[in-house]
Amino acid sequence: MRAQIRFLPGGKRLHIQDGPIDLIVEAFGDPREIQTAYDAASRRCVSVLDELCSELPILRAQVRSGSPTPSGSVATRMFAAVLPYAAQTFITPMAAVAGAVAEEILEAMTTAAQLPRAYVNDGGDIAIHLKPGERFVIGMMERPDRPSLFGTATLDWSANVRGIATSGWRGRSFSLGIADAVTVLAPRAAMADAAATIIANAVDLPGHPHIIRVPACSLDPNTDLGERLVTQDVGNLSDEDINCALENGIEIAQRLRSEGLIDSAALNLNGRTRIVAAESAASAALSPRLNLRKAHVCG
């Protein structure tokens, strides 16, 4: 009975909230199939938080070679999404928690019902389901802390993109970098979530005097980041500073794309946007003309 489940105004989108899990779910198709999908999402969601809490020590620990693997289905998605980065940098499975939860709930829906289109949005990290011939229009929010829809993009079913995630110091999670936001398109939502974290951390100017950082544990004693310094404010930056920080992130994003971990990314800092994408229909969603910051499914 802890979870709160209700329809949003209009009766088409389902809102499911259980502690830190805050989902917006929407399915399309036959009304009976939609109801079946919503029932499945509701049943699955109420057990996810307890499952994650039962393995929290593993999920908050740095992933290294030989790290113990979790057993729960959501936790397993989280671990798999961050494992490619474990040898190069500090990362815990929590870097992919929102995307992994969105994936899990979407899978419950599509297993239970026949749907042409559906999505699960977990605080801006989105898992997408598209049948052949279908597409989604994705609206882009300017900033996580000041959301406003200013542009749209289209994801076609033929693209290898089923996950969208955003990370940055202005978002709801801590960041080691100074990106206002990094939006990533990837084959899965958990993959996008982990990659957005890594790229956003890389958009940085270590030691810059106008960047305020504090230990993560001083803001949240339960954080998986411990005493690592996280960004709290970014002051005036020169054009050279901005370009340098973005180039640091671009280098990482390009490597992740070459390794097949992401499809494309938009990196944003102080009103500047840099794009990493191929010239393809899949990557057309990340137009350089748009200042992409936060994803939202429009329809």
N, C-alpha and C positions, 0 to 999 in steps of 0.2 A: 504493500500500500504506500510505500515511500515515494514511488515514481508518480509524477504528474503527467497525465496524458489527456490532451484535448485538441480539438480542431481549432485552427486559427480562423479569423473572420473570413467568410466566404465558403467555409466547409470543405475546401479541397486539400489543404495542407495540414498535416498532423504534426503537433508539437509534443515531443517527448522529453521530459526533464527528469533526471535522476542524479542528484548531487551535482558534480561537475559536468556530467554528460548532458548536453543541451542540443537536441536534434530537431531539425525541420525536415519532414519527410513528405515527398509528393510522388504519386504514381499516376500513370495515364493509361487509358484503355477502357475495357468493359467495367462498368461499376461494380459488378460482383467480384471480379478479379481484384479490383482496387481494394475493396473491403477486406478480401482475404489477405492481401499483401499488408494492409495496415494492421490487421489482427496479428499477423506473424511478426511484424516489426515490434509491436507492443509486447508480445510474449517474450521475444528474445531480449529486448532492451532491459527489462526489469531484472535480469540475472547477470548482466555484463559487469556492473560495478562490483558486485560481490566477488565475481571471478577474478577481476583484476586485483582487488584488495588482497585476495588470498595469496597472490604471488608478488606483492609489492616490493619486497626486498630485492628480488631478481630484476624487476622492471626498473628500479631506481639505481641499479648498479651499472658501472661502466662495462660495456661489452668489450671483451678481449678474446684473444685466441684461447679456446678452452673454457669460456664462460658457460655456466650452467644454462640450459635452455628451458624456457617455460613450457608448460603443458597445455594451458588453456588456448582456445582457438584464436581469440583476440590477441592475447599475449604472444602467441606464435607469429601472428602477422606483424606485430610490432618488432619482434626480434629479427625476423627475416628482412624487414625494411631497413634496419640500421646496420645490419651485419656488414654490408659492403664498405662501410666507412670506419669500421672498428680498428683496422690496422693503421690508419693515418691520423685519427683524431679522437678526442674524447667524445663519446656519445653513449646515451642510454636508450633502452627501448621506449622510454617516455617521449622521445622526440617524434614518435610516430603514433602516439596513442589516439589522437582525434581521427586521423585518417583510417586507422585500423578499426576503430569502432564504427565509423561510417560504412566501411566495407562489409563488416560483419552483419550489420542490420540490413544492408541492401541485399546481401546474399540470402538472408532469411526470407526477404520479400520475394525475390525472383525464384527461389526454390518452391515457394508455396503457391505462386500465382503466375499466370501468363501475362506479361506486361510488355508493351512496345517500348515504353520509356519509363524511367524512374530515377530518382536521385535521393541521397541522404546527405544533408548538410550538417556537419558537426562544427559549429562555430566558425564557418568559412572554409573548412576542409571538407571537400565534397567527393563522394563516390557516385559514379554515374553508370546507368544501365541504358544501352541503346540496342535495339534490334535493327537488322538491315533496313536501310531506307530512312531511318529516323535521325533526328538531330536535336541538339539543345542550343538555345540562345543563352549565352552567359553574360550577365551584366557585371561590369567592373566598378568596384567601390574605390573612391579616391584614397581614403585612409581608414585603417581599422578604428582609430579613435574618433574620427569625424566622418562616419559613413555617408556617402552621397553617390548616387548612381550617375555616371557621366559618360558611359560608353558601353557598347555591346560587342560580342563576338560570337561566332557560330562554331560548334563542335559537331562534326559529321560522324555518323556511325562507323565509317571506314577508317577513321583516324585511330591510331594506337594510343588513345587518350581516354582513360576511364577514371582519372583522379586529378583533382585540382587542390592546391594548398597554398597558403600564404603565411609567411613568417617575417618577423621584423621587430625592432625594439618598441614600436608603437602598438604592437598587438597585445593579446591577452597573456602571452607567454614571455618569459625572459629571453633575451638575445645577447650573445657575446659581441655582436657587431653593431653597426650604426645604420643599416638599411632601414628606411621608413617602412618598406615592405618588399618582399620578394615573392612573386607569384610564379608557381611551377605547375606545368602540365606534365603528367606522367602516365604510364600504363595502369597504375593502381593508386588509390588514394593514400595508402600508407607509404608507398614509394615517394609520392609527391610531398607528403608531410615531412619525411626525413630529409629529402633533398632540399626543400625550402629552408629548413633549419640550418643545414650545412652551408648553403650559399649565403644566407643572411648573415651568418657568423663571419663569413669571409669578407663581406663588405665592411671594411674596417680601416682605421688609422691608429694602430697601436701607439700609445703614449701621447696622443694629441692633447694639448692642454685645454681645449674647449669641449672635450668629451668627459662627462661625469659618469663614473662607474662605481658600483658598490658591490660588496659580496652578496651573492644570491641568497644565502642563508639569513642575511639580515632583513630581507624582505619576506622570506617564507622559510621558516625553520624546516619544513618538510621537503624542500626542493631537492631534486636529484642533482643539481649543480653544485651543491655544497658551498665552499668559499670562493668559487670562481667569480670573477668580476663581471657583472652584467651592466648593460647600458641603461642609464637613468635619464640622461639628457644630452642633447647634441647642440652645441652653440654654433656660432658663426664659422662657416667653412669657406675657404677660398675655392675658386673654380678648379684650381690645381688639386686641392684636397679632395673635392668631390669626384673628379675624374680618376684620381689615384685609388680611392676607396672602391669605386665601381669597377675599375679594372681588376682589382683583387678578386671581386666576386665573379666577374666575367670569366676569368681564368678557370675558376672551379666549375662554373656552370658549363663551360665548353667541354671540360674533361668528363663531367657526368653525362653530358649528351653523347659524347663519343663512346662511352661505355654502355650506352643504352639504358641508363638509369632514369633519364628524363627525356621528354620530347622537346620541351622549350621552356624558357623562363623570361620573366621581365623583372629587372632590378631597378629599384627606385630610391633615390636619395635627393632630398632638397629640391624636388621638382624636376629632376633629371631622370630619364628612363633609358635604360640600355636593354637590348633584346638579344637573346641567344635562341636562334630558331633556324630551321631549314626552310627553304622556299618550297613549301608544300601546303596542301589544304589543311593539314592538321595544325600547322603552326600559324596559319593565317589568323588564328585567334589572338595572337600577340603582335598586333600591328604597332610599329614604332610611333605611329601618330597618337597612340593612346598612352595615357599615364596610368598604367594598370597597377592597382594596389590590392584590391580585395575582391574575391569572386562571389557572385550571387547568381543563382539560376533564375532566369526570368520566365522561361517557358519553352 
